[in-house]
Amino acid sequence: MLRKGKDELMRLTDAKPGYELEIVELPQGNIKTQFVRLGITEGTRIKCAHKLPGGTVVISKRTLEIAIGSDIAKKIFVKKI
């Protein structure tokens, strides 16, 4: 965890399956652009659906599921809701 208290921030890689999360910060550049195209922005509520071997994190937003590699997931900050 990066910040203690009510608004604890964590990297997406630290989330456990089943956690309901809110995106706090996405990495800048092309990665952020791709997430915006998928409807994922700061403030979006998601769920950590699965964690795969190798560190890949699968998130879900309604019926959409997205697999995010560990290198990118480490750069995404979320908070548990």
C-alpha positions in Angstrom: 0.0 0.0 0.0 1.3 3.5 -0.8 -0.9 5.6 1.4 -2.5 4.7 4.7 -5.9 5.7 5.9 -9.3 6.0 4.2 -7.9 6.4 0.7 -5.3 3.7 0.6 -3.6 3.6 -2.8 -2.1 0.4 -4.2 -0.7 -0.7 -7.5 -3.1 -2.8 -9.6 -0.6 -5.7 -9.1 -1.4 -5.6 -5.4 -5.1 -6.1 -5.8 -6.6 -9.4 -5.0 -9.3 -11.2 -7.1 -12.8 -9.9 -6.1 -11.6 -6.5 -5.0 -13.8 -3.6 -6.2 -11.5 -0.8 -7.2 -11.5 2.8 -8.5 -8.8 3.9 -10.9 -6.8 6.7 -9.3 -3.9 7.1 -11.8 -3.1 5.7 -15.2 0.4 6.0 -16.8 0.8 8.9 -19.3 1.2 8.4 -23.1 0.0 5.7 -25.4 -1.0 3.4 -22.6 -3.4 6.0 -21.2 -4.8 6.6 -24.7 -5.6 2.9 -25.1 -7.4 2.7 -21.7 -9.5 5.8 -22.6 -10.5 4.1 -25.8 -11.8 1.2 -23.7 -13.7 3.5 -21.4 -11.2 3.2 -18.5 -10.2 6.6 -17.0 -9.3 8.0 -13.6 -12.4 7.6 -11.4 -13.7 4.4 -13.3 -14.8 1.6 -11.0 -13.5 -1.8 -11.9 -13.2 -5.3 -10.4 -10.1 -7.4 -10.2 -11.5 -10.5 -11.8 -8.4 -12.8 -11.9 -4.6 -12.8 -11.4 -2.8 -15.1 -13.9 0.6 -16.7 -13.6 3.3 -14.3 -14.6 1.6 -11.3 -13.0 -1.1 -10.6 -15.5 -4.2 -9.0 -13.9 -7.6 -9.3 -15.5 -10.0 -6.5 -14.7 -13.7 -6.3 -15.5 -15.9 -3.3 -16.1 -19.5 -4.4 -16.5 -19.3 -7.1 -19.2 -15.8 -6.0 -20.5 -12.8 -8.0 -19.3 -9.2 -6.7 -20.0 -6.0 -8.6 -19.3 -3.2 -6.2 -18.3 0.4 -7.3 -18.2 2.3 -6.9 -15.0 4.7 -4.2 -16.4 1.7 -2.0 -17.1 -0.3 -3.0 -14.0 2.6 -1.8 -11.8 2.1 1.7 -13.2 -1.7 1.8 -12.5 -2.8 3.1 -9.1 -6.1 2.1 -7.6 -8.0 2.3 -4.3 -10.3 -0.3 -2.9 -14.0 0.7 -2.6 
